[in-house]
Amino acid sequence: MRKIDLAVWPRRTHYDFYKNYDMPHFSLTANIDVTKLLQYSKNHQMSFFALMLYHVFKIVMEIDEFRTRIRGDEVVLHDVVHPSFTVLSNTNLVMFVPSVFKENMNEFVKETQDNIEKARSGKELVEEYGRDDTIYITTIPWVSFTDMKHPYDTLHPDSIPRIAWGKYTEQSGVVTMPLSVTVHHALCDGYHVGMYFMKLQESINQFI
């Protein structure tokens, strides 16, 4: 992690403009093609969620703006950020699962699958409060949604991105799935979110 020098930061003007907005976050939702990813998960008996999560974070590591955070009057850039995702327990309650990103896909997928199984038997929410080297992840696998809004604690605002995806659907052999990305506008623009979607699709398309 490193502290950004605001005096020479090219984004300083945009940061000053947006940082004190009552609602400084914006969201973008679009469908992505997950045909190859879904087929790969079936062929290798791997969790589709865990595979998707890996690619979501692989691209996060390629775009600095997704790892930049506001800390009071300072701005920092993390070298690595980690997933904090939701899992439905055996009693249909939502559980938070802090996780660790690993560059090796197979290792990450296995650890994610293990964490999911542990969380499903849990009885309480588990979250590591106070850290910002994370991205919040959630899924709504019952709905192919067209928009997504997340809850925010306005008394304790944060600049952590939120990423969510929904139910995938098939049409003419192509499987698509809605993906929503929410970011803080003081740190990130539509350009960066657009690049995120493009890079994520390219990464998924590499599966054979």
C-alpha positions as a Markdown table, in Angstrom:
| # | Residue | x | y | z |
|---|---|---|---|---|
| 1 | Met | 0.0 | 0.0 | 0.0 |
| 2 | Arg | 1.2 | 3.5 | -0.7 |
| 3 | Lys | -0.2 | 7.0 | 0.1 |
| 4 | Ile | -1.1 | 9.1 | -2.9 |
| 5 | Asp | 0.5 | 12.6 | -3.0 |
| 6 | Leu | -2.7 | 14.7 | -3.6 |
| 7 | Ala | -0.6 | 17.7 | -4.6 |
| 8 | Val | 0.5 | 16.0 | -7.8 |
| 9 | Trp | -2.3 | 13.5 | -8.3 |
| 10 | Pro | -3.8 | 14.0 | -11.8 |
| 11 | Arg | -7.3 | 13.2 | -10.3 |
| 12 | Arg | -7.1 | 15.8 | -7.6 |
| 13 | Thr | -9.7 | 18.1 | -9.2 |
| 14 | His | -12.2 | 15.3 | -9.6 |
| 15 | Tyr | -11.6 | 14.0 | -6.1 |
| 16 | Asp | -12.3 | 17.4 | -4.6 |
| 17 | Phe | -15.4 | 17.8 | -6.7 |
| 18 | Tyr | -17.0 | 14.5 | -5.7 |
| 19 | Lys | -15.7 | 13.5 | -2.3 |
| 20 | Asn | -18.2 | 15.5 | -0.2 |
| 21 | Tyr | -21.3 | 14.5 | -2.2 |
| 22 | Asp | -24.1 | 13.0 | -0.1 |
| 23 | Met | -24.3 | 10.2 | -2.6 |
| 24 | Pro | -20.9 | 10.0 | -4.3 |
| 25 | His | -21.3 | 6.4 | -5.6 |
| 26 | Phe | -22.5 | 5.4 | -9.0 |
| 27 | Ser | -23.4 | 2.0 | -10.4 |
| 28 | Leu | -23.4 | 0.4 | -13.8 |
| 29 | Thr | -25.1 | -2.9 | -14.7 |
| 30 | Ala | -24.6 | -4.9 | -17.9 |
| 31 | Asn | -24.8 | -8.4 | -19.1 |
| 32 | Ile | -21.7 | -10.4 | -19.6 |
| 33 | Asp | -21.2 | -13.7 | -21.6 |
| 34 | Val | -20.3 | -16.5 | -19.2 |
| 35 | Thr | -20.8 | -19.4 | -21.7 |
| 36 | Lys | -17.2 | -20.6 | -21.5 |
| 37 | Leu | -16.9 | -20.0 | -17.8 |
| 38 | Leu | -20.0 | -22.0 | -17.0 |
| 39 | Gln | -18.9 | -24.9 | -19.3 |
| 40 | Tyr | -15.4 | -24.9 | -17.7 |
| 41 | Ser | -17.0 | -25.1 | -14.2 |
| 42 | Lys | -19.1 | -28.1 | -15.3 |
| 43 | Asn | -16.3 | -29.9 | -17.0 |
| 44 | His | -13.9 | -29.5 | -14.1 |
| 45 | Gln | -16.6 | -29.8 | -11.3 |
| 46 | Met | -15.6 | -26.4 | -9.9 |
| 47 | Ser | -17.8 | -23.9 | -8.3 |
| 48 | Phe | -19.1 | -21.4 | -10.9 |
| 49 | Phe | -19.3 | -18.7 | -8.1 |
| 50 | Ala | -15.7 | -19.3 | -7.1 |
| 51 | Leu | -14.4 | -19.2 | -10.7 |
| 52 | Met | -16.4 | -16.0 | -11.3 |
| 53 | Leu | -15.0 | -14.5 | -8.1 |
| 54 | Tyr | -11.5 | -15.3 | -9.2 |
| 55 | His | -11.9 | -13.5 | -12.5 |
| 56 | Val | -13.7 | -10.5 | -10.9 |
| 57 | Phe | -10.6 | -10.0 | -8.6 |
| 58 | Lys | -8.1 | -10.8 | -11.3 |
| 59 | Ile | -9.3 | -7.7 | -13.2 |
| 60 | Val | -9.5 | -5.6 | -10.0 |
| 61 | Met | -5.8 | -6.2 | -9.7 |
| 62 | Glu | -5.2 | -4.7 | -13.1 |
| 63 | Ile | -7.1 | -1.4 | -12.5 |
| 64 | Asp | -5.6 | 0.9 | -9.8 |
| 65 | Glu | -8.8 | 2.9 | -9.4 |
| 66 | Phe | -10.6 | -0.2 | -8.0 |
| 67 | Arg | -7.9 | -0.5 | -5.3 |
| 68 | Thr | -7.8 | 3.1 | -4.3 |
| 69 | Arg | -9.4 | 4.2 | -1.0 |
| 70 | Ile | -10.3 | 7.4 | 0.9 |
| 71 | Arg | -9.0 | 7.5 | 4.5 |
| 72 | Gly | -10.1 | 10.7 | 6.1 |
| 73 | Asp | -8.2 | 13.4 | 4.3 |
| 74 | Glu | -5.8 | 11.0 | 2.7 |
| 75 | Val | -6.0 | 8.7 | -0.4 |
| 76 | Val | -4.2 | 5.3 | -0.5 |
| 77 | Leu | -3.6 | 2.7 | -3.2 |
| 78 | His | -3.6 | -0.9 | -2.1 |
| 79 | Asp | -1.3 | -3.4 | -3.8 |
| 80 | Val | -3.8 | -6.2 | -3.2 |
| 81 | Val | -7.4 | -6.2 | -2.1 |
| 82 | His | -9.4 | -9.2 | -1.0 |
| 83 | Pro | -13.0 | -10.5 | -1.4 |
| 84 | Ser | -15.7 | -10.1 | 1.3 |
| 85 | Phe | -18.6 | -12.0 | -0.1 |
| 86 | Thr | -22.0 | -13.2 | 1.1 |
| 87 | Val | -23.2 | -16.8 | 1.5 |
| 88 | Leu | -26.7 | -18.1 | 2.3 |
| 89 | Ser | -26.6 | -20.3 | 5.4 |
| 90 | Asn | -28.4 | -23.5 | 5.9 |
| 91 | Thr | -31.1 | -21.5 | 7.6 |
| 92 | Asn | -31.4 | -19.0 | 4.7 |
| 93 | Leu | -29.6 | -16.2 | 6.6 |
| 94 | Val | -26.9 | -14.2 | 4.9 |
| 95 | Met | -23.4 | -14.7 | 6.2 |
| 96 | Phe | -20.3 | -12.5 | 5.4 |
| 97 | Val | -17.2 | -14.4 | 4.4 |
| 98 | Pro | -13.9 | -12.5 | 4.5 |
| 99 | Ser | -11.5 | -14.2 | 2.1 |
| 100 | Val | -8.0 | -13.9 | 0.7 |
| 101 | Phe | -7.2 | -13.4 | -3.0 |
| 102 | Lys | -4.6 | -15.7 | -4.5 |
| 103 | Glu | -3.1 | -15.4 | -8.0 |
| 104 | Asn | -3.3 | -19.2 | -8.5 |
| 105 | Met | -6.8 | -19.9 | -9.8 |
| 106 | Asn | -7.0 | -23.5 | -8.5 |
| 107 | Glu | -5.8 | -22.6 | -5.1 |
| 108 | Phe | -8.2 | -19.7 | -4.8 |
| 109 | Val | -11.2 | -21.7 | -6.0 |
| 110 | Lys | -10.5 | -24.5 | -3.6 |
| 111 | Glu | -10.1 | -22.1 | -0.6 |
| 112 | Thr | -13.3 | -20.2 | -1.6 |
| 113 | Gln | -15.3 | -23.5 | -1.8 |
| 114 | Asp | -14.0 | -24.5 | 1.6 |
| 115 | Asn | -14.9 | -21.1 | 3.1 |
| 116 | Ile | -18.4 | -21.3 | 1.6 |
| 117 | Glu | -19.0 | -24.7 | 3.3 |
| 118 | Lys | -17.9 | -23.4 | 6.6 |
| 119 | Ala | -20.1 | -20.3 | 6.4 |
| 120 | Arg | -23.2 | -22.3 | 5.5 |
| 121 | Ser | -23.2 | -23.8 | 8.9 |
| 122 | Gly | -22.7 | -20.5 | 10.7 |
| 123 | Lys | -25.2 | -18.7 | 12.9 |
| 124 | Glu | -23.9 | -15.2 | 13.0 |
| 125 | Leu | -22.8 | -12.5 | 10.6 |
| 126 | Val | -19.0 | -12.4 | 10.4 |
| 127 | Glu | -17.3 | -9.2 | 9.1 |
| 128 | Glu | -13.9 | -7.6 | 9.7 |
| 129 | Tyr | -14.9 | -4.0 | 10.4 |
| 130 | Gly | -12.4 | -1.2 | 9.9 |
| 131 | Arg | -10.5 | -2.6 | 6.9 |
| 132 | Asp | -10.7 | -1.2 | 3.4 |
| 133 | Asp | -8.4 | -3.5 | 1.5 |
| 134 | Thr | -11.5 | -5.4 | 0.3 |
| 135 | Ile | -14.3 | -5.3 | -2.2 |
| 136 | Tyr | -17.8 | -6.3 | -1.2 |
| 137 | Ile | -19.3 | -9.1 | -3.3 |
| 138 | Thr | -22.9 | -10.4 | -3.4 |
| 139 | Thr | -25.0 | -12.6 | -5.7 |
| 140 | Ile | -28.7 | -12.7 | -6.5 |
| 141 | Pro | -28.9 | -16.1 | -8.3 |
| 142 | Trp | -32.7 | -16.1 | -8.4 |
| 143 | Val | -33.1 | -12.9 | -10.5 |
| 144 | Ser | -31.6 | -11.7 | -13.8 |
| 145 | Phe | -31.7 | -8.1 | -12.6 |
| 146 | Thr | -31.2 | -4.9 | -14.7 |
| 147 | Asp | -30.2 | -2.7 | -11.8 |
| 148 | Met | -28.7 | -3.0 | -8.3 |
| 149 | Lys | -28.5 | -0.7 | -5.3 |
| 150 | His | -26.5 | -1.5 | -2.2 |
| 151 | Pro | -27.1 | -0.3 | 1.4 |
| 152 | Tyr | -24.7 | 2.3 | 2.7 |
| 153 | Asp | -24.0 | 3.5 | 6.2 |
| 154 | Thr | -24.2 | 7.3 | 5.8 |
| 155 | Leu | -22.8 | 7.9 | 9.3 |
| 156 | His | -19.7 | 6.0 | 8.4 |
| 157 | Pro | -19.1 | 6.4 | 4.7 |
| 158 | Asp | -16.6 | 4.3 | 2.8 |
| 159 | Ser | -15.1 | 4.2 | -0.7 |
| 160 | Ile | -15.1 | 0.4 | -1.1 |
| 161 | Pro | -16.5 | -0.9 | -4.4 |
| 162 | Arg | -19.4 | -3.3 | -4.5 |
| 163 | Ile | -19.8 | -5.9 | -7.2 |
| 164 | Ala | -22.8 | -8.2 | -7.7 |
| 165 | Trp | -24.1 | -10.6 | -10.2 |
| 166 | Gly | -27.4 | -12.3 | -10.8 |
| 167 | Lys | -29.1 | -15.3 | -12.5 |
| 168 | Tyr | -27.6 | -16.5 | -15.7 |
| 169 | Thr | -29.9 | -17.3 | -18.6 |
| 170 | Glu | -29.3 | -19.1 | -21.9 |
| 171 | Gln | -30.5 | -18.1 | -25.3 |
| 172 | Ser | -29.5 | -19.7 | -28.6 |
| 173 | Gly | -26.5 | -21.4 | -26.9 |
| 174 | Val | -25.2 | -18.2 | -25.3 |
| 175 | Val | -25.3 | -17.8 | -21.5 |
| 176 | Thr | -25.4 | -14.3 | -20.2 |
| 177 | Met | -25.5 | -12.9 | -16.7 |
| 178 | Pro | -26.1 | -9.4 | -15.2 |
| 179 | Leu | -23.1 | -7.9 | -13.4 |
| 180 | Ser | -23.3 | -4.7 | -11.4 |
| 181 | Val | -20.3 | -2.5 | -10.4 |
| 182 | Thr | -20.6 | 0.3 | -7.8 |
| 183 | Val | -17.7 | 2.7 | -7.2 |
| 184 | His | -17.0 | 6.0 | -5.5 |
| 185 | His | -17.0 | 8.8 | -8.2 |
| 186 | Ala | -14.2 | 10.7 | -6.4 |
| 187 | Leu | -11.9 | 7.8 | -7.3 |
| 188 | Cys | -13.3 | 6.2 | -10.4 |
| 189 | Asp | -15.1 | 7.3 | -13.6 |
| 190 | Gly | -17.3 | 5.6 | -16.1 |
| 191 | Tyr | -14.2 | 5.0 | -18.2 |
| 192 | His | -12.6 | 2.8 | -15.5 |
| 193 | Val | -15.8 | 0.8 | -15.0 |
| 194 | Gly | -16.1 | 0.4 | -18.8 |
| 195 | Met | -12.5 | -0.9 | -18.9 |
| 196 | Tyr | -13.4 | -3.2 | -16.1 |
| 197 | Phe | -16.3 | -4.8 | -18.0 |
| 198 | Met | -14.2 | -5.1 | -21.2 |
| 199 | Lys | -11.2 | -6.7 | -19.4 |
| 200 | Leu | -13.4 | -9.1 | -17.4 |
| 201 | Gln | -15.1 | -10.3 | -20.6 |
| 202 | Glu | -11.8 | -10.8 | -22.3 |
| 203 | Ser | -10.5 | -12.8 | -19.3 |
| 204 | Ile | -13.6 | -15.0 | -19.3 |
| 205 | Asn | -13.4 | -15.5 | -23.1 |
| 206 | Gln | -10.0 | -17.1 | -22.7 |
| 207 | Phe | -11.6 | -20.3 | -21.4 |
| 208 | Ile | -11.6 | -23.1 | -23.9 |
